[in-house]
Amino acid sequence: MNNNKQPLNHWLGGFLTGIISCVTLVWLTLAFNKYHPVTELAWFSFILPILLSLSVLSYAILLWSKRDKRLSQGNNLIKAGKFDEAWELLQQCNKQEKLMPLLYQLAIHFQQSEQFEKALSVYEFIAEYAPDYGDVREQIKRHKAMQDTMLYGAVNSAESHRIDLDSDETPTLGRYEIEKELGKGAMGTVYLGKDPKINRVVAIKTMALSQEFEDDELDEVKERFFREAETAGRLTHPNIVTVYDVGEEHELAYIAMEFLDGHDLIRYTKPDKLLPIKTVLQLIILAADALNYAHQQNIVHRDIKPANVMLIPKSSTIKITDFGIARITDSSKTKTGMVLGTPSYMSPEQLVGKHIDGRSDIFSLGVMLYQLLTGRLPFKGDSMASLMFCIANEPHPEIIGLRKGLIETKPGISEMIDKVLAKTPENRYQSGQEFAQDLRNYLKIIKK
């Protein structure tokens, strides 16, 4: 059943039940008086139906107040930054005018946190009731187009420091000619560009660092940006996006990289859109091999998640993106309060600010494997504090039983999940190669 209809059906069910009960009681009372007239009990014919009617009315008022309470709770959750909880709650409300501004606000927050599939879901939810609300039609069109856009990172809300594409002259950034805008990224805009010297098409990710960071830390952030981007540029692997160049111009720091014809894995984290089990395992094996290569170069990604893994449908392969980007904001906070990195995928040691190595990336990859297989995260919390506690202390739900087709063998998927999500790095897989090998062995068994 559609979640949108549940509250209404619940209300109608209770109301109709009360009406049927009331009519039945009136009929029984009248029948009793007809065959057993008792003058003293004549009031009985009226009092009980009235009381029952009042009960039905009270029940309706109670449901109505709960609906209003859900709106208030949803608003409070949005203000507290608990967007997933707010989305889950607001879907249960009856569609009404009061709900639309809250939903629109929620969609914007999802965009700003680079959860574009969720933003699209919210916009489509709004459109079912109010298709002409604000710029919902335009947002839906843009987000659907973005699903097939070749971005690595995706689209967000930064509006300033954009390159003027309406100029008579071809705009440039560094040595690159800018052809069109692909979307807006976490701290800037992503453009389609071309290197005219070698006629190579590139994606250019810009970052308005001066707008996002406080003045007293801007120099440090810029230095870190160039250092991390140059380090990522040394990575040469078929499953890691190639970084060609890094620079700064027009108060924009930019990274020119491989132009990818694909989309990220976010869409496949929904319970109703999961990839086949074998496909998930094959993609995670590729990611584990790529991380193993990077870790051998002493490079840690720090933000492995579905949004940073691009699927290239034509070649049935993946590319890991954004190497080193999360490092840019380590110990720093943007002016807008945004800190890069996604807590739900972070290792226990990363959450508390300890020194991390490649085993932290392996933990994050394990979280992603769990989510791609089941459509749910292994660790959840009502707040950042409770999420951190859960990741550091609570066991994840047993994966067997969460999806048909997951079988327990030797090596078993449960055993591998337990190991990759171990709380301490010492008990975890020590390398991507080790993790990939166990996944390959499991894949051979389930293929038989």
C-alpha positions as CSV (number, residue, x, y, z in Angstrom):
1,M,0.0,0.0,0.0
2,N,1.2,3.5,-0.8
3,N,2.4,5.3,2.4
4,N,0.6,8.4,1.3
5,K,-2.8,6.7,1.6
6,Q,-2.2,4.9,4.9
7,P,-3.3,7.8,7.3
8,L,-6.4,8.5,5.2
9,N,-7.4,4.9,5.1
10,H,-6.7,4.6,8.8
11,W,-9.0,7.5,9.5
12,L,-11.8,6.3,7.2
13,G,-11.5,2.8,8.6
14,G,-12.0,4.0,12.1
15,F,-14.8,6.3,11.1
16,L,-16.7,3.7,9.1
17,T,-16.3,1.2,11.9
18,G,-17.8,3.6,14.3
19,I,-20.7,4.4,12.0
20,I,-21.5,0.8,11.4
21,S,-21.4,0.0,15.1
22,C,-23.6,3.0,15.9
23,V,-26.2,1.9,13.2
24,T,-26.1,-1.7,14.5
25,L,-26.7,-0.6,18.1
26,V,-29.6,1.7,17.1
27,W,-31.2,-1.2,15.2
28,L,-30.8,-3.7,18.1
29,T,-32.2,-1.1,20.5
30,L,-35.2,-0.4,18.4
31,A,-35.8,-4.1,17.9
32,F,-35.5,-4.7,21.6
33,N,-38.1,-2.0,22.4
34,K,-40.5,-3.3,19.7
35,Y,-40.7,-6.8,21.2
36,H,-40.0,-5.9,24.8
37,P,-41.4,-2.3,25.3
38,V,-40.1,-0.9,28.6
39,T,-41.0,2.8,29.0
40,E,-38.4,3.3,31.7
41,L,-35.7,2.2,29.2
42,A,-36.8,4.5,26.4
43,W,-33.8,6.8,27.0
44,F,-31.6,3.8,26.2
45,S,-32.5,4.2,22.5
46,F,-30.9,7.6,22.3
47,I,-28.2,7.8,24.9
48,L,-26.0,5.0,23.6
49,P,-26.1,6.1,19.9
50,I,-25.2,9.6,21.1
51,L,-22.4,8.4,23.2
52,L,-21.1,6.2,20.4
53,S,-21.3,9.1,17.9
54,L,-19.3,11.2,20.3
55,S,-16.7,8.5,20.5
56,V,-16.5,8.4,16.7
57,L,-16.1,12.2,16.6
58,S,-13.4,12.1,19.3
59,Y,-11.6,9.4,17.4
60,A,-11.7,11.6,14.3
61,I,-10.5,14.6,16.2
62,L,-7.7,12.5,17.7
63,L,-6.5,11.4,14.3
64,W,-6.7,15.0,13.0
65,S,-4.6,16.3,15.9
66,K,-2.0,13.5,15.3
67,R,-1.8,14.6,11.7
68,D,-1.1,18.2,12.8
69,K,1.4,16.9,15.4
70,R,3.2,15.0,12.6
71,L,3.6,18.3,10.7
72,S,5.0,20.0,13.7
73,Q,7.3,17.0,14.4
74,G,8.5,17.0,10.8
75,N,9.3,20.7,11.0
76,N,11.3,20.2,14.2
77,L,13.2,17.3,12.6
78,I,14.1,19.4,9.6
79,K,15.3,22.2,11.9
80,A,17.4,19.6,13.8
81,G,19.0,18.3,10.5
82,K,17.3,14.9,10.8
83,F,16.2,14.9,7.2
84,D,15.7,11.2,6.7
85,E,13.5,11.0,9.7
86,A,11.5,14.0,8.6
87,W,11.0,12.5,5.2
88,E,9.7,9.2,6.6
89,L,7.3,11.1,8.9
90,L,6.0,13.6,6.4
91,Q,5.1,10.9,3.9
92,Q,2.6,9.7,6.5
93,C,0.7,13.0,6.5
94,N,-2.3,13.7,4.3
95,K,-1.4,15.8,1.3
96,Q,-2.4,19.4,2.2
97,E,-1.3,23.0,1.6
98,K,0.5,23.2,5.0
99,L,2.6,20.2,4.0
100,M,4.0,21.6,0.8
101,P,6.4,24.2,2.2
102,L,7.9,21.7,4.6
103,L,8.4,19.2,1.8
104,Y,10.0,21.8,-0.5
105,Q,12.3,22.8,2.3
106,L,13.2,19.2,2.9
107,A,14.0,18.7,-0.8
108,I,16.3,21.7,-0.8
109,H,18.2,20.2,2.2
110,F,18.5,16.9,0.4
111,Q,20.0,18.8,-2.5
112,Q,22.5,20.6,-0.3
113,S,23.6,17.3,1.3
114,E,24.1,15.8,-2.2
115,Q,21.2,13.3,-1.7
116,F,19.7,14.0,-5.1
117,E,17.7,10.8,-5.5
118,K,15.9,11.7,-2.3
119,A,15.4,15.3,-3.4
120,L,13.7,14.0,-6.6
121,S,11.5,11.7,-4.6
122,V,10.3,14.6,-2.4
123,Y,9.7,16.8,-5.5
124,E,7.7,14.0,-7.1
125,F,5.7,13.6,-3.9
126,I,4.8,17.3,-3.9
127,A,3.8,17.1,-7.6
128,E,1.3,14.4,-7.0
129,Y,-0.7,16.9,-4.9
130,A,0.4,20.3,-6.2
131,P,2.1,20.0,-9.6
132,D,2.3,23.8,-10.0
133,Y,3.8,24.4,-6.6
134,G,6.8,26.8,-6.9
135,D,9.3,25.5,-9.4
136,V,8.6,21.8,-8.7
137,R,8.1,20.9,-12.3
138,E,11.4,22.5,-13.2
139,Q,13.2,20.8,-10.3
140,I,11.8,17.4,-11.3
141,K,12.9,17.9,-14.9
142,R,16.4,19.0,-13.8
143,H,16.9,16.2,-11.4
144,K,15.7,13.5,-13.9
145,A,18.1,15.0,-16.4
146,M,20.9,14.8,-13.8
147,Q,20.4,11.1,-13.3
148,D,22.0,10.6,-16.7
149,T,24.5,13.4,-16.4
150,M,28.2,12.5,-16.3
151,L,29.0,14.0,-12.9
152,Y,31.2,12.6,-10.2
153,G,29.8,14.0,-7.1
154,A,26.5,15.4,-8.3
155,V,24.6,18.5,-8.0
156,N,23.9,21.0,-5.3
157,S,23.0,24.6,-4.5
158,A,26.0,26.9,-4.7
159,E,24.9,29.8,-6.8
160,S,27.7,32.3,-6.7
161,H,31.0,32.5,-8.6
162,R,29.4,30.9,-11.6
163,I,31.0,31.4,-15.0
164,D,29.1,33.5,-17.5
165,L,28.1,31.2,-20.3
166,D,26.0,33.8,-22.1
167,S,29.0,35.8,-23.1
168,D,29.8,36.3,-26.9
169,E,33.2,34.9,-26.3
170,T,33.9,31.3,-25.2
171,P,34.4,31.4,-21.4
172,T,37.5,29.7,-20.1
173,L,38.9,28.4,-16.8
174,G,42.6,28.0,-16.9
175,R,43.4,26.5,-20.3
176,Y,40.0,24.9,-20.6
177,E,37.1,26.1,-22.7
178,I,33.8,25.9,-20.9
179,E,31.0,24.5,-23.0
180,K,28.1,24.1,-20.6
181,E,27.1,23.7,-17.0
182,L,26.5,20.1,-15.9
183,G,25.2,20.9,-12.4
184,K,26.0,22.5,-9.1
185,G,28.4,20.8,-6.7
186,A,28.8,20.9,-2.9
187,M,30.9,24.1,-3.0
188,G,30.6,25.2,-6.6
189,T,29.5,24.3,-10.1
190,V,30.5,21.4,-12.4
191,Y,31.1,22.3,-16.0
192,L,31.7,20.4,-19.3
193,G,34.9,21.7,-20.7
194,K,37.4,21.0,-23.4
195,D,41.2,21.2,-23.5
196,P,41.7,22.8,-27.0
197,K,45.4,21.8,-27.2
198,I,44.6,18.1,-27.3
199,N,40.8,18.3,-28.0
200,R,40.0,16.3,-24.8
201,V,36.6,16.6,-23.1
202,V,36.7,17.0,-19.4
203,A,34.5,17.6,-16.4
204,I,35.6,20.6,-14.3
205,K,34.6,20.7,-10.7
206,T,34.9,24.2,-9.2
207,M,35.0,25.1,-5.5
208,A,34.4,28.6,-4.2
209,L,36.7,28.1,-1.2
210,S,36.8,31.8,-0.4
211,Q,33.0,31.8,0.1
212,E,32.8,28.6,2.0
213,F,35.6,28.9,4.6
214,E,36.6,31.5,7.2
215,D,39.4,33.8,6.4
216,D,41.7,32.5,9.1
217,E,41.7,29.0,7.7
218,L,41.4,29.8,4.0
219,D,45.1,29.7,3.2
220,E,45.4,26.3,4.9
221,V,42.4,24.9,3.1
222,K,43.7,26.1,-0.3
223,E,47.1,24.5,0.4
224,R,45.4,21.3,1.4
225,F,43.1,21.4,-1.7
226,F,46.0,21.6,-4.1
227,R,48.0,19.0,-2.2
228,E,45.2,16.5,-2.1
229,A,44.1,17.1,-5.7
230,E,47.7,16.6,-7.0
231,T,48.0,13.5,-4.9
232,A,44.8,12.1,-6.4
233,G,46.1,13.0,-9.8
234,R,48.9,10.5,-9.4
235,L,46.4,7.6,-9.2
236,T,46.2,5.6,-12.4
237,H,43.6,2.8,-12.1
238,P,40.8,1.7,-14.4
239,N,38.3,2.0,-11.5
240,I,39.4,5.4,-10.2
241,V,38.4,8.6,-12.0
242,T,41.5,10.3,-13.7
243,V,42.4,13.8,-12.5
244,Y,44.1,15.8,-15.3
245,D,44.7,19.2,-13.8
246,V,44.1,21.4,-10.8
247,G,44.2,25.2,-10.6
248,E,42.7,28.5,-9.4
249,E,41.2,31.3,-11.4
250,H,38.4,33.8,-10.9
251,E,38.5,33.1,-7.2
252,L,37.6,29.5,-8.1
253,A,39.7,26.5,-7.3
254,Y,39.0,23.8,-9.9
255,I,39.8,20.2,-10.7
256,A,39.7,19.0,-14.3
257,M,39.0,15.3,-14.6
258,E,37.8,12.5,-16.7
259,F,34.3,13.0,-18.1
260,L,32.2,10.0,-17.1
261,D,29.2,8.7,-19.0
262,G,27.3,7.2,-16.1
263,H,25.6,7.8,-12.8
264,D,26.3,7.2,-9.1
265,L,25.0,4.3,-7.1
266,I,22.6,6.2,-4.9
267,R,19.6,5.1,-6.9
268,Y,20.4,1.4,-6.2
269,T,20.2,1.9,-2.4
270,K,16.4,1.9,-2.4
271,P,14.7,-1.3,-1.4
272,D,12.6,-1.4,-4.6
273,K,15.6,-0.6,-6.9
274,L,18.3,-3.0,-5.7
275,L,20.8,-4.4,-8.2
276,P,21.1,-8.2,-8.5
277,I,23.2,-9.7,-5.7
278,K,25.9,-10.9,-8.2
279,T,26.1,-7.5,-9.7
280,V,26.6,-5.8,-6.3
281,L,29.3,-8.2,-5.4
282,Q,31.1,-7.7,-8.7
283,L,31.0,-3.9,-8.3
284,I,32.2,-4.0,-4.7
285,I,35.1,-6.3,-5.8
286,L,36.1,-3.6,-8.3
287,A,35.9,-0.9,-5.7
288,A,37.9,-3.0,-3.2
289,D,40.7,-3.6,-5.8
290,A,40.8,0.1,-6.6
291,L,41.0,1.1,-2.9
292,N,43.8,-1.5,-2.4
293,Y,45.7,0.2,-5.2
294,A,45.2,3.7,-3.7
295,H,46.2,2.5,-0.2
296,Q,49.4,1.0,-1.6
297,Q,50.2,4.6,-2.7
298,N,49.4,5.7,0.9
299,I,46.3,7.5,-0.3
300,V,43.1,7.2,1.8
301,H,39.8,8.2,0.3
302,R,37.9,9.1,3.5
303,D,34.5,9.4,2.0
304,I,33.5,6.1,0.4
305,K,29.7,6.1,-0.2
306,P,27.3,5.4,-3.1
307,A,27.4,9.1,-4.2
308,N,31.2,8.8,-4.8
309,V,31.0,5.6,-6.9
310,M,30.0,6.0,-10.5
311,L,28.5,3.2,-12.5
312,I,29.4,3.2,-16.2
313,P,26.6,1.2,-17.9
314,K,28.3,0.8,-21.3
315,S,31.3,-1.0,-19.7
316,S,29.5,-2.5,-16.7
317,T,32.2,-1.0,-14.5
318,I,32.7,1.6,-11.8
319,K,34.8,4.6,-11.1
320,I,35.6,5.9,-7.6
321,T,35.6,9.7,-7.4
322,D,36.4,12.5,-5.1
323,F,39.7,11.1,-3.7
324,G,41.0,13.5,-1.2
325,I,38.1,15.9,-1.3
326,A,36.9,15.0,2.2
327,R,40.4,15.7,3.5
328,I,40.1,19.3,2.4
329,T,37.6,20.1,5.3
330,D,39.3,18.0,8.0
331,S,39.2,20.0,11.2
332,S,37.5,22.8,9.2
333,K,34.0,24.0,9.0
334,T,32.5,26.0,6.1
335,K,30.7,29.3,6.6
336,T,27.5,27.5,5.8
337,G,28.1,24.9,8.4
338,M,28.7,22.2,5.9
339,V,31.3,19.6,6.7
340,L,32.2,17.1,3.9
341,G,32.0,13.5,4.7
342,T,29.0,11.3,5.5
343,P,28.7,10.0,9.1
344,S,26.6,7.0,8.2
345,Y,29.5,5.5,6.3
346,M,32.4,6.6,8.5
347,S,34.4,4.1,10.6
348,P,34.4,4.4,14.4
349,E,38.0,5.7,14.4
350,Q,37.2,8.4,11.8
351,L,34.1,9.6,13.7
352,V,36.2,10.4,16.8
353,G,38.9,12.0,14.9
354,K,41.6,9.4,15.3
355,H,44.4,8.8,12.7
356,I,43.0,6.6,10.0
357,D,44.4,4.4,7.3
358,G,43.0,2.3,4.4
359,R,41.1,0.1,6.8
360,S,38.7,3.0,7.5
361,D,37.9,3.0,3.7
362,I,37.3,-0.8,3.9
363,F,34.8,-0.2,6.7
364,S,33.0,2.4,4.6
365,L,32.9,0.0,1.7
366,G,31.4,-2.6,3.9
367,V,28.6,-0.2,4.9
368,M,28.0,0.4,1.2
369,L,27.9,-3.3,0.4
370,Y,25.4,-3.8,3.2
371,Q,23.2,-1.0,1.9
372,L,23.4,-2.1,-1.8
373,L,22.4,-5.6,-0.8
374,T,19.5,-4.8,1.6
375,G,18.4,-1.3,0.9
376,R,19.1,-0.2,4.5
377,L,22.1,1.1,6.4
378,P,23.6,-1.1,9.1
379,F,23.8,1.7,11.6
380,K,21.2,4.3,12.4
381,G,20.6,7.0,15.0
382,D,18.1,9.7,15.9
383,S,21.0,12.2,16.3
384,M,24.6,12.5,15.4
385,A,25.5,11.4,19.0
386,S,23.3,8.3,18.8
387,L,24.6,7.4,15.3
388,M,28.2,7.7,16.5
389,F,27.4,5.5,19.5
390,C,25.7,2.9,17.4
391,I,28.6,2.8,14.9
392,A,31.2,2.5,17.7
393,N,29.3,0.1,20.0
394,E,26.2,-1.5,18.6
395,P,26.2,-4.6,16.4
396,H,24.7,-4.3,12.9
397,P,21.5,-6.3,12.1
398,E,22.2,-9.8,10.7
399,I,22.2,-9.5,6.9
400,I,20.8,-13.0,6.2
401,G,17.0,-12.8,6.0
402,L,17.0,-9.1,4.9
403,R,17.1,-10.2,1.3
404,K,16.2,-13.4,-0.6
405,G,19.1,-15.0,-2.3
406,L,21.6,-14.3,0.4
407,I,22.8,-17.7,1.5
408,E,25.2,-18.7,4.3
409,T,28.1,-20.6,2.9
410,K,31.8,-20.9,3.6
411,P,33.0,-18.2,3.2
412,G,29.7,-16.8,4.3
413,I,28.3,-13.3,3.6
414,S,27.4,-12.9,7.3
415,E,31.0,-13.7,8.3
416,M,32.4,-11.2,5.7
417,I,30.0,-8.5,6.8
418,D,31.0,-9.0,10.5
419,K,34.6,-8.8,9.6
420,V,34.4,-5.7,7.3
421,L,32.3,-3.9,9.9
422,A,34.4,-4.8,12.9
423,K,34.7,-1.9,15.4
424,T,38.5,-2.0,15.6
425,P,40.7,-1.8,12.6
426,E,42.8,-4.8,13.8
427,N,39.8,-7.1,13.6
428,R,38.8,-5.8,10.2
429,Y,40.0,-6.8,6.7
430,Q,43.5,-5.5,6.5
431,S,43.4,-4.7,2.8
432,G,41.0,-4.3,-0.1
433,Q,42.7,-7.2,-1.7
434,E,41.9,-9.5,1.2
435,F,38.2,-8.3,1.2
436,A,38.0,-8.7,-2.6
437,Q,39.3,-12.2,-2.5
438,D,36.7,-13.4,0.0
439,L,34.0,-11.7,-2.1
440,R,35.3,-13.5,-5.2
441,N,35.2,-16.9,-3.4
442,Y,31.6,-16.2,-2.3
443,L,30.6,-15.1,-5.8
444,K,31.9,-18.5,-7.2
445,I,29.8,-20.4,-4.7
446,I,26.5,-18.6,-5.4
447,K,27.1,-18.8,-9.2
448,K,27.0,-22.6,-9.1
